[in-house]
Amino acid sequence: MGREFVPKERFEDALKKLEKIVSKLEEGEIPLEESLKLFEEGIRLSRFCNQKLDEVEKKVEILLKGKDEILKAQPFEPSTDLKETSSEEE
């Protein structure tokens, strides 16, 4: 038997599953065999999430390229709406 077909996962769903696995493993209350299975699943999810992040990063780089095809790095600045909201709450 090979690997089972896994439908396309969403990044957010995979990240939530990974967080649950990490929490279970950190508790340390599960048997060794189950821990190993969870660890294997966690590694798979971690690789999946890293791959998705790499894909998104490449897409963003393509979108940021200028007409001369040279990537122009631009610092990330949160929108002013977020800044105003957080200062109002204080």
Order of alpha helices (4+ residues) and beta strands (2+ residues): alpha-alpha-alpha
